[in-house]
């Protein structure tokens, strides 16, 4: 069995940082361990929940900007995230199907997800239902790897992902875009953003649809193509009504109708219907050069239903936040009061009674940051009081030391927890005695930067106890199986990342070596590879931007029992874009160039070779 100690010794000794530049990553993804001088001017909010320059962070953070998102050619947020260091995905079929995101090998429910500061979660299966998020409305993504429960509370066991819609700036900037691809893919989008005096605004709408492909090519299900259609929109409005004072309101909505194949019929037109609504109102106040506050009220509503075999689940999450930041010289103090309210409603079906439950959590979070010369220190402590489980304390401590202008080393440790979902406790498969899952993480890292070249290594180990799994029949009413807290898991690994400019060609890349495994059985956890890599290169030629990507992963198992191996794969993508005149941009992309046949979940197909061409008008 590979351990953290053997991983660190073998990989770090055999792969010096100079070689890391040979492993390019997702184009234009900014990795904190490998930030270039230009990237260091970026600011992020995810690491400590207050805005900080990327150069001041000890945390392991990646940023995906709007340009990268548009060039990606991806149709889902999960697909974009799969090209970020330390992140792997699993998907049950094509666009619109259920997907799981594994940050550092952790369960999907171990990553806390926010849209414009609004917490989005499922009190049914637990974690984000990624197919609900419309990529077309997202302008920027920040990915924090590592536990952050001391800042965010329950759920942030493996990481935090924040998604942001566009903020308006400057003169009115309208846009209209259309796109076409094989498998009957069509897209259309329109919007406008800008600012006038004290007001700023951003509005956007989009519609996308595809005939898809046969996502489950087995004999017992409908052999039809499984397509999808989605309509989405967002609005974000801000008012700076006084110096240092800003009110902001944001809203996002998405309706998705996607086909899938059940195992009970070769003729049913099985469909998923998902709805997502997020709304937030915030007041940002900078009272002076030292003291600032944030007051935020927000709500998310996530609904899923299926037909003709009816099932429905609805989750509502309400949050209230009062955050304070105080700076004195090289010191930064933060204090926050937060309340979260969760509601779950599963209407009755032929197999289960009506389920309607709720719970709440109140929290006090304290933070301290120090940036003094070569030294960076960040400490956080949080106390959550759950209406069902009582008090839960979490903490984290991280330290960074700049050896010189090129080298920096970091070390961090933290604890975390995730409360079981209301469905895991009170459904026909539930156990009301379930207790929160808890984690302990340690990590070390180093990064090197010289001009436009950079490289980084981070090694981590995250141990989780009281892991909740779905197992054999037990104390719950169902004879099919019950949720049980019997598991222990360890998520350990090493992430290497690098960027280098070779003449006119920009190279980027990451390689992950990980061993997410069950501590009791020693078996590799389901649908997670021990090795995966993302490589990319792009350049400008005669007014065209031309790029290539490679995504590769080693074999995985479809279940934690060690059965049903899923083979490794390597997929190549190509993309190009150019400006037509002053106001038009043409984008073309080929995914899975070699038409690789592979699976991310057993008996579920993935898209073959796909071509997409888009044209966007945005007056300059």
Phi, psi and omega per residue, in radians:
X1 nan 2.337 3.109
X2 -1.332 2.249 3.107
X3 -1.937 2.901 3.112
X4 -1.039 -0.686 -3.108
X5 -1.100 -0.823 -3.130
X6 -1.171 -0.644 3.099
X7 -1.057 -0.876 -3.083
X8 -1.078 -0.807 -3.081
X9 -1.173 -0.805 -3.065
X10 -1.225 -0.851 -3.028
X11 -1.277 -0.743 -3.081
X12 -1.195 -0.649 3.135
X13 -1.250 -0.657 -3.043
X14 -1.486 -0.318 -3.060
X15 -2.176 1.400 3.105
X16 -1.063 2.734 -3.034
X17 -1.056 -0.487 3.117
X18 -1.094 -0.569 3.123
X19 -1.356 -0.368 -3.113
X20 -1.058 -0.448 3.125
X21 -1.174 -0.208 3.091
X22 -1.431 -0.105 -3.110
X23 -1.930 1.480 -3.115
X24 -1.177 2.641 3.128
X25 -2.010 -3.062 -3.141
X26 -0.833 2.128 -3.043
X27 -0.892 2.252 3.028
X28 1.183 0.144 2.985
X29 -1.273 2.280 -3.097
X30 -1.709 2.050 -3.075
X31 -1.865 2.240 -3.065
X32 -1.053 -0.628 3.136
X33 -1.214 -0.303 -3.045
X34 -2.341 0.740 -3.066
X35 -1.350 2.373 3.068
X36 -1.492 3.016 -3.102
X37 -1.052 -0.672 3.122
X38 -1.160 -0.745 -3.089
X39 -1.146 -0.475 -3.100
X40 -1.085 -0.320 3.125
X41 -1.412 -0.165 3.091
X42 -1.130 2.599 3.041
X43 -2.014 2.571 3.139
X44 -2.341 2.773 3.125
X45 -2.092 -0.231 -2.976
X46 -1.236 -0.614 -2.996
X47 -1.075 -0.812 -3.082
X48 -2.174 0.056 -3.137
X49 1.316 0.098 2.971
X50 -2.197 2.679 -3.060
X51 -1.199 2.270 3.130
X52 -2.492 2.595 2.996
X53 -1.129 2.527 3.121
X54 -1.003 -0.577 -3.110
X55 -1.176 -0.338 -3.111
X56 -1.563 -0.073 -3.007
X57 -1.495 2.529 2.927
X58 -1.713 -0.390 -3.075
X59 -1.201 2.807 -3.133
X60 -1.628 1.719 -2.981
X61 -2.209 2.456 2.964
X62 -2.089 2.594 3.089
X63 -2.142 2.302 3.042
X64 -2.001 1.974 -3.043
X65 -1.547 3.080 -3.048
X66 -1.126 -0.655 3.133
X67 -1.090 -0.781 3.127
X68 -1.096 -0.714 3.128
X69 -1.071 -0.762 -3.091
X70 -1.238 -0.593 3.136
X71 -1.345 -0.319 -2.996
X72 -1.098 -0.545 -3.073
X73 1.239 0.095 -3.117
X74 -1.282 2.706 3.106
X75 -1.889 -0.056 -3.127
X76 -2.537 2.723 3.083
X77 -1.101 -0.696 3.141
X78 -1.030 -0.698 3.126
X79 -1.125 -0.705 3.076
X80 -1.076 -0.791 -3.087
X81 -1.139 -0.470 -3.121
X82 -1.120 -0.258 -3.135
X83 -1.744 0.155 3.119
X84 -1.677 2.424 3.104
X85 -0.939 2.425 3.079
X86 1.373 0.142 -3.089
X87 -2.208 2.308 3.056
X88 -2.314 2.653 -3.116
X89 -2.187 2.802 2.951
X90 -2.290 2.524 -3.076
X91 -2.497 2.390 3.083
X92 -1.591 1.211 3.103
X93 1.944 -2.634 -3.019
X94 -1.683 -2.716 -3.118
X95 -0.998 2.412 3.132
X96 1.512 -0.071 -3.135
X97 -1.575 2.906 -3.131
X98 -1.122 2.368 3.135
X99 -2.344 2.620 3.050
X100 -2.096 2.454 3.110
X101 -1.992 2.141 -3.125
X102 -1.879 1.864 3.068
X103 -1.585 2.090 -3.049
X104 0.902 0.613 3.081
X105 1.416 -0.065 -3.094
X106 -1.276 2.780 -3.138
X107 -1.038 2.720 3.119
X108 -0.965 -0.663 -3.100
X109 -1.305 -0.112 -3.119
X110 -1.560 0.121 3.081
X111 -2.030 2.120 3.083
X112 -1.425 2.345 -3.043
X113 -2.133 2.357 -3.140
X114 -2.290 2.475 3.005
X115 -2.085 1.985 -3.055
X116 0.888 0.699 3.116
X117 1.451 0.010 -3.120
X118 -1.657 2.150 3.125
X119 -1.253 2.249 3.120
X120 -2.113 2.240 -3.037
X121 -2.692 2.978 3.031
X122 -2.161 2.168 3.045
X123 -1.553 0.204 3.028
X124 -1.703 -1.486 -3.119
X125 -1.340 -0.389 -3.084
X126 1.557 2.328 3.128
X127 1.537 3.080 -3.088
X128 -1.312 2.364 2.933
X129 -1.595 1.652 -2.884
X130 -1.119 -0.468 3.135
X131 -1.149 -0.263 -3.133
X132 -1.317 -0.398 -3.035
X133 -1.497 2.146 3.107
X134 -1.436 1.947 -3.126
X135 -1.028 -0.557 -3.084
X136 -1.080 -0.377 -3.116
X137 -1.688 -0.020 -3.061
X138 -1.702 2.343 -3.090
X139 -1.900 -0.357 -3.050
X140 -2.822 2.529 3.116
X141 -2.313 2.357 3.013
X142 -2.049 2.288 -3.109
X143 -2.077 2.055 3.064
X144 -1.820 2.080 3.085
X145 -1.682 2.355 -3.108
X146 1.923 2.718 -3.073
X147 -1.137 2.518 -3.136
X148 -2.454 0.514 -3.127
X149 -1.124 -0.471 3.124
X150 -1.204 -0.265 3.077
X151 -1.843 -0.742 -2.973
X152 -1.902 -0.197 -3.136
X153 1.492 -2.647 -3.076
X154 -0.959 2.506 2.978
X155 1.726 -0.510 -3.045
X156 -1.439 1.124 -3.096
X157 -1.502 -0.682 -3.138
X158 -1.929 -0.365 -3.114
X159 2.975 -3.111 3.117
X160 -2.394 2.384 3.059
X161 -2.161 2.136 3.098
X162 -1.935 2.300 3.090
X163 -2.036 2.405 -3.061
X164 -2.197 2.403 2.965
X165 -1.478 3.004 -3.022
X166 -1.286 2.467 3.008
X167 -1.793 2.328 -3.110
X168 -1.291 2.460 3.108
X169 -2.597 2.442 3.019
X170 1.287 -2.778 -3.072
X171 -1.165 2.778 -3.136
X172 -0.942 2.292 -3.105
X173 -2.209 1.543 3.102
X174 -1.373 2.806 3.034
X175 -2.662 2.651 3.045
X176 -2.472 2.337 3.138
X177 -2.439 2.581 3.042
X178 -2.363 2.715 3.123
X179 -2.673 2.690 -3.132
X180 -2.457 2.577 3.098
X181 -2.654 3.048 3.057
X182 -1.233 3.096 -2.990
X183 1.024 0.475 3.073
X184 1.163 0.531 -3.099
X185 -1.410 2.269 3.064
X186 -2.421 2.421 3.094
X187 -2.364 2.643 3.044
X188 -2.595 2.450 -3.131
X189 -2.584 2.702 3.082
X190 -2.744 2.694 3.126
X191 -3.141 3.109 3.107
X192 -2.686 2.547 3.075
X193 -2.540 2.779 3.126
X194 2.884 -2.963 3.121
X195 -2.611 2.660 3.120
X196 -2.573 1.920 -3.107
X197 1.101 -2.143 -3.093
X198 -1.487 -0.085 -3.056
X199 -1.862 2.520 2.960
X200 -2.353 2.686 -3.013
X201 -2.655 2.697 3.032
X202 -2.672 2.185 -3.134
X203 -2.266 2.460 3.119
X204 -2.686 2.519 3.047
X205 -2.369 2.682 3.114
X206 -2.713 2.728 3.037
X207 -2.453 2.361 3.122
X208 -2.459 2.586 3.114
X209 -2.708 2.728 3.123
X210 -2.671 2.513 3.046
X211 -1.291 -0.350 3.062
X212 1.229 -2.711 -3.099
X213 -2.585 2.986 3.114
X214 -1.265 1.742 -2.997
X215 -1.369 -0.247 -3.129
X216 -2.361 1.392 -3.011
X217 -1.417 1.161 3.056
X218 -2.188 2.806 -2.919
X219 -1.211 -0.414 -2.986
X220 -1.565 0.016 -3.071
X221 -2.181 2.972 -3.117
X222 -1.079 2.202 -3.094
X223 -1.469 0.225 -3.103
X224 -1.278 2.892 3.028
X225 -1.272 2.547 -3.084
X226 -1.948 1.719 -3.093
X227 -1.763 -3.002 3.128
X228 -2.717 2.809 2.945
X229 -2.520 2.469 -3.079
X230 -2.423 2.377 2.997
X231 -2.132 2.295 -3.071
X232 -2.546 2.833 3.108
X233 -2.814 2.780 3.076
X234 -2.596 2.726 3.062
X235 -2.467 2.416 3.110
X236 -2.476 2.090 -3.054
X237 -2.256 2.334 3.126
X238 -2.225 2.616 3.127
X239 -2.385 1.947 3.072
X240 -1.596 1.510 -2.947
X241 -1.428 -0.157 3.083
X242 -2.813 2.823 3.115
X243 -0.964 2.159 3.129
X244 1.367 0.044 -3.089
X245 -2.076 2.229 -3.091
X246 -2.481 2.298 2.976
X247 -1.841 2.447 3.123
X248 -2.459 2.442 3.039
X249 -2.204 2.430 3.120
X250 -2.431 2.636 -3.119
X251 -2.593 2.422 3.082
X252 -2.419 2.447 3.133
X253 -2.453 2.487 3.115
X254 -2.591 2.339 3.032
X255 -2.116 2.153 -3.113
X256 -2.143 2.298 3.051
X257 -2.157 1.960 -3.067
X258 -2.289 2.579 3.115
X259 -1.589 2.576 3.031
X260 -2.557 2.998 -3.104
X261 -2.022 2.110 3.026
X262 -1.480 2.880 -3.123
X263 -1.620 0.082 -3.016
X264 -1.735 -0.158 -3.051
X265 -2.727 2.496 3.042
X266 -1.642 0.008 -3.103
X267 -2.111 -0.323 -3.128
X268 -1.088 2.445 2.970
X269 -1.645 1.431 -3.082
X270 -1.275 2.332 -3.087
X271 -2.392 2.514 2.950
X272 -1.765 2.467 2.998
X273 -2.182 2.115 3.111
X274 -2.196 2.465 3.070
X275 -2.260 2.400 3.080
X276 -2.294 2.291 3.066
X277 -2.319 2.271 3.004
X278 -2.266 2.499 3.118
X279 -2.547 2.446 -3.119
X280 -2.550 2.528 3.016
X281 -2.291 2.208 -3.084
X282 -2.385 2.671 3.060
X283 -2.212 1.987 3.127
X284 -1.807 2.159 -3.075
X285 -2.284 2.128 3.011
X286 -1.843 1.780 -3.012
X287 -1.323 -0.577 3.055
X288 -2.829 -2.975 -3.094
X289 -1.158 -0.294 -3.079
X290 -1.828 -0.634 -2.917
X291 -2.064 2.288 3.081
X292 -2.476 2.717 3.137
X293 -2.360 2.774 3.040
X294 -2.392 2.217 3.023
X295 -2.055 2.211 -3.076
X296 -2.434 2.393 3.027
X297 -2.195 2.233 -3.114
X298 -2.601 2.900 -3.135
X299 -2.656 2.480 3.001
X300 -2.202 2.497 3.086
X301 -2.234 2.087 -3.135
X302 -2.121 2.189 -3.085
X303 -2.236 2.362 3.073
X304 -2.294 2.408 3.041
X305 -2.565 2.794 -3.140
X306 -2.340 2.722 3.066
X307 -2.590 2.697 0.025
X308 -1.395 -0.258 3.050
X309 -1.393 1.765 -2.917
X310 -1.265 2.300 2.934
X311 -2.653 2.467 3.124
X312 -2.515 2.469 3.025
X313 -2.495 2.415 -3.132
X314 -2.273 2.255 3.082
X315 -2.110 2.301 3.017
X316 -2.092 2.278 3.083
X317 -2.140 2.110 3.047
X318 -1.952 2.422 -3.122
X319 -2.365 2.540 3.097
X320 -2.313 2.209 -3.049
X321 -2.306 2.298 2.977
X322 -2.190 1.886 -3.016
X323 -2.043 2.445 -3.118
X324 -2.221 2.435 3.077
X325 -2.305 2.301 -3.123
X326 -2.337 2.211 -3.114
X327 -2.007 2.338 3.056
X328 -2.349 1.805 -3.123
X329 1.032 -2.119 -3.123
X330 -1.515 0.053 -3.076
X331 -1.825 2.516 3.062
X332 -2.346 2.194 3.132
X333 -1.994 2.414 3.066
X334 -2.269 2.578 3.067
X335 -2.566 2.359 -3.086
X336 -2.449 2.448 2.939
X337 -1.903 2.317 -3.077
X338 -2.479 2.476 3.030
X339 -2.250 2.379 3.103
X340 -2.223 2.376 3.112
X341 -2.184 2.216 -3.141
X342 -1.995 2.401 3.047
X343 -2.294 2.429 3.090
X344 -2.228 2.323 3.035
X345 -2.362 2.048 3.007
X346 -2.031 1.834 3.127
X347 -1.038 2.706 -3.095
X348 -1.092 2.543 3.013
X349 -2.201 -3.109 3.117
X350 -1.154 -0.300 -3.055
X351 -1.956 -0.168 -3.050
X352 -2.595 2.535 3.102
X353 -1.326 2.956 3.084
X354 -1.084 2.339 3.137
X355 -2.149 2.109 3.122
X356 -2.475 1.945 -3.086
X357 -2.436 2.829 3.079
X358 -2.607 2.884 3.077
X359 -2.797 2.987 -3.134
X360 -2.542 2.777 3.066
X361 -2.396 2.286 3.015
X362 -1.945 2.460 -3.024
X363 -2.501 2.625 2.942
X364 -2.126 2.173 -3.124
X365 -2.156 2.293 3.137
X366 -2.129 2.498 3.127
X367 -2.466 2.640 3.079
X368 -2.405 2.284 3.092
X369 -2.222 2.504 3.133
X370 -2.361 2.244 3.012
X371 -2.244 1.828 -3.056
X372 -2.371 1.774 -3.139
X373 1.083 -2.142 -3.110
X374 -1.409 -0.108 -2.997
X375 -1.822 2.364 3.024
X376 -2.284 2.263 -3.113
X377 -2.318 2.405 3.057
X378 -2.397 2.189 3.122
X379 -2.259 2.411 3.136
X380 -2.430 2.533 3.104
X381 -2.463 2.377 -3.102
X382 -2.476 2.499 3.075
X383 -2.176 2.067 3.105
X384 -1.868 2.344 3.085
X385 -1.980 1.845 -3.099
X386 -1.570 2.416 -3.108
X387 -1.128 -0.291 -3.132
X388 -1.937 -0.606 -3.012
X389 -1.868 -0.107 -3.090
X390 1.394 -2.695 -3.019
X391 -1.416 2.555 3.074
X392 -2.494 2.148 -3.119
X393 -1.855 2.438 3.075
X394 -2.355 2.694 3.132
X395 -2.619 2.803 3.085
X396 -2.611 2.620 3.114
X397 -2.515 2.235 3.132
X398 -2.398 2.621 -3.068
X399 -2.490 2.418 3.067
X400 -2.250 2.488 3.136
X401 -2.321 2.143 3.103
X402 -1.511 1.873 -3.127
X403 -1.133 -0.728 3.047
X404 -2.750 -2.870 -3.094
X405 -1.200 -0.260 -3.076
X406 -1.911 -0.528 -3.016
X407 -1.967 2.446 3.071
X408 -2.512 2.415 3.092
X409 -2.049 2.598 -3.131
X410 -2.404 2.710 3.044
X411 -2.581 2.530 -3.093
X412 -2.673 2.690 3.035
X413 -2.562 2.650 -3.133
X414 -2.912 2.761 3.058
X415 -1.978 2.808 -3.059
X416 -2.707 2.952 3.035
X417 -2.735 2.796 2.975
X418 -2.411 2.149 3.072
X419 -1.257 2.440 3.092
X420 -1.062 2.634 -3.131
X421 -1.245 2.816 3.095
X422 -1.101 -0.574 3.102
X423 -1.196 -0.719 3.131
X424 -1.107 -0.419 -3.111
X425 -1.695 -0.646 -2.914
X426 -2.097 -0.020 3.087
X427 -1.360 3.116 3.111
X428 -1.132 -0.284 3.093
X429 -1.758 0.056 -2.948
X430 -1.614 2.930 3.080
X431 -2.340 1.939 -3.060
X432 -1.136 -0.260 -3.111
X433 -1.547 -0.010 -3.135
X434 -1.021 2.466 3.131
X435 -1.984 2.868 -3.114
X436 -1.057 2.533 2.959
X437 -1.325 2.496 -3.082
X438 -2.262 2.564 -3.110
X439 -2.363 2.688 3.031
X440 -2.312 2.232 -3.058
X441 -2.205 2.459 2.949
X442 -2.311 2.593 3.111
X443 -2.708 2.668 3.049
X444 -2.344 2.639 -3.126
X445 -2.707 2.868 3.032
X446 -2.570 2.629 3.078
X447 -2.476 2.645 -3.131
X448 -2.265 2.374 -3.140
X449 -2.425 2.280 3.051
X450 -2.528 1.888 -3.109
X451 1.065 -2.167 -3.131
X452 -1.612 0.062 3.124
X453 -1.815 2.531 -3.130
X454 -2.780 2.744 3.104
X455 -2.727 2.654 -3.125
X456 -2.664 2.694 3.080
X457 -2.371 2.371 3.007
X458 -2.389 2.318 3.086
X459 -2.028 2.458 -3.032
X460 -2.507 2.774 2.981
X461 -2.564 2.157 -3.118
X462 -2.193 2.012 -3.135
X463 -1.856 2.259 -3.095
X464 -2.079 2.285 3.090
X465 -1.933 2.821 3.125
X466 1.095 0.542 -3.095
X467 -1.070 2.249 -3.107
X468 -1.563 2.218 3.136
X469 -2.286 2.781 3.041
X470 -1.663 2.043 -3.036
X471 -2.205 -2.695 -3.088
X472 -1.232 2.924 3.108
X473 -0.994 2.496 -3.100
X474 -2.672 -2.099 -3.061
X475 -1.451 -0.210 -3.113
X476 -1.405 2.884 -3.110
X477 -1.154 -0.443 -3.045
X478 -1.307 2.416 3.048
X479 -1.496 -0.155 -3.088
X480 -1.455 -0.539 -3.110
X481 2.816 2.879 -3.065
X482 -2.432 2.691 2.963
X483 -1.319 2.345 -3.074
X484 -2.383 2.536 3.079
X485 -1.812 1.373 -3.082
X486 -2.162 -0.052 -2.966
X487 -1.693 2.717 2.933
X488 -2.357 2.347 -3.095
X489 -2.327 2.692 3.062
X490 -2.258 2.237 3.111
X491 -2.002 1.890 -3.086
X492 -2.323 2.660 3.141
X493 3.029 -3.088 3.114
X494 -2.358 2.321 3.058
X495 -2.002 2.191 3.025
X496 -1.911 2.387 3.132
X497 -2.460 2.662 -3.079
X498 -2.800 2.769 3.041
X499 -2.538 2.474 -3.125
X500 -2.720 2.517 3.093
X501 -1.918 2.020 -3.115
X502 -1.872 1.629 -3.026
X503 1.120 -2.211 -3.138
X504 -1.489 0.007 -3.045
X505 -1.776 2.230 3.070
X506 -1.665 2.155 3.139
X507 -1.922 2.407 3.099
X508 -2.509 2.657 3.120
X509 -3.100 2.902 3.056
X510 -2.623 2.636 3.049
X511 -2.330 2.314 3.127
X512 -2.037 2.294 2.974
X513 -2.028 2.053 -3.062
X514 -2.444 2.841 3.103
X515 -2.503 1.264 3.056
X516 -1.326 2.048 -3.025
X517 -2.543 2.776 3.077
X518 -1.364 2.136 -3.091
X519 -1.220 -0.425 -3.118
X520 -1.428 -0.661 -3.104
X521 -1.828 -0.329 -3.071
X522 1.371 0.037 -3.070
X523 -1.424 2.601 3.091
X524 -1.167 2.362 -3.119
X525 -1.230 2.673 -2.957
X526 -1.092 2.404 2.948
X527 1.100 0.461 3.081
X528 -2.191 2.252 -3.121
X529 -1.468 2.725 3.021
X530 -1.444 -0.350 3.128
X531 -2.469 2.361 2.989
X532 -2.692 2.717 -3.019
X533 -2.578 2.653 3.049
X534 -2.283 2.181 -3.134
X535 -2.233 2.504 3.102
X536 -2.658 2.721 3.078
X537 -2.601 2.411 3.058
X538 -2.562 2.773 -3.126
X539 -2.721 2.930 3.079
X540 -1.871 2.229 -3.125
X541 -2.345 1.996 3.051
X542 0.897 0.775 3.099
X543 1.494 -0.003 3.109
X544 -1.913 2.432 2.913
X545 -1.644 2.154 -3.080
X546 -2.149 2.319 -3.104
X547 -2.531 2.800 3.094
X548 -2.413 2.598 3.126
X549 -2.343 2.661 2.987
X550 -2.314 2.243 3.059
X551 -2.097 2.207 -3.077
X552 -2.389 2.596 3.107
X553 -2.593 2.539 3.085
X554 -1.419 3.116 -3.058
X555 -1.104 2.726 3.109
X556 -2.416 2.960 3.042
X557 -1.967 2.522 -3.096
X558 -1.299 -0.331 3.112
X559 -2.482 2.815 -3.129
X560 -1.324 -0.008 3.076
X561 -1.373 -0.147 -3.131
X562 1.485 0.233 3.126
X563 -1.782 2.880 3.023
X564 0.997 1.262 -3.139
X565 -1.203 2.400 3.020
X566 -1.822 2.158 -3.053
X567 -1.172 2.747 3.050
X568 -1.216 2.924 -3.107
X569 -2.675 2.753 3.003
X570 -2.364 2.201 -3.079
X571 -2.154 2.357 3.120
X572 -1.957 2.412 3.105
X573 -2.217 2.597 3.057
X574 -2.218 2.568 3.067
X575 -2.595 2.715 3.083
X576 -2.670 2.668 3.100
X577 -2.656 2.715 3.107
X578 -2.733 2.754 3.057
X579 -1.570 2.324 3.059
X580 -1.882 1.889 -2.993
X581 1.194 -2.616 -3.095
X582 -1.669 -0.475 -2.916
X583 -1.969 -0.101 -3.067
X584 -2.001 2.492 3.063
X585 -2.193 2.273 3.102
X586 -1.863 2.286 -3.141
X587 -2.212 2.374 3.045
X588 -2.358 2.502 -3.091
X589 -2.592 2.432 3.013
X590 -2.082 2.076 3.055
X591 -1.758 2.565 -3.131
X592 0.935 1.035 -3.035
X593 -0.934 -0.695 -3.091
X594 -1.514 0.104 3.122
X595 1.000 0.803 -3.105
X596 -1.162 2.302 3.086
X597 -1.684 1.941 -3.114
X598 -2.606 2.942 -3.111
X599 -2.288 2.435 2.997
X600 -1.701 -0.283 3.038
X601 -2.546 2.531 -3.033
X602 -1.074 2.318 3.111
X603 1.185 0.305 3.033
X604 -2.094 2.158 -3.126
X605 -1.377 2.831 3.011
X606 -2.047 2.797 -3.120
X607 -1.032 2.459 3.001
X608 -1.391 -2.602 3.128
X609 -1.143 2.240 3.122
X610 -2.235 2.484 3.108
X611 -2.099 2.358 3.102
X612 -2.373 2.360 3.081
X613 -2.243 2.239 -3.132
X614 -2.253 2.599 3.092
X615 -2.246 2.253 -3.101
X616 -2.230 2.337 3.067
X617 -1.850 2.132 3.114
X618 -2.538 1.687 -3.050
X619 -1.050 2.400 -3.111
X620 -1.593 nan nan
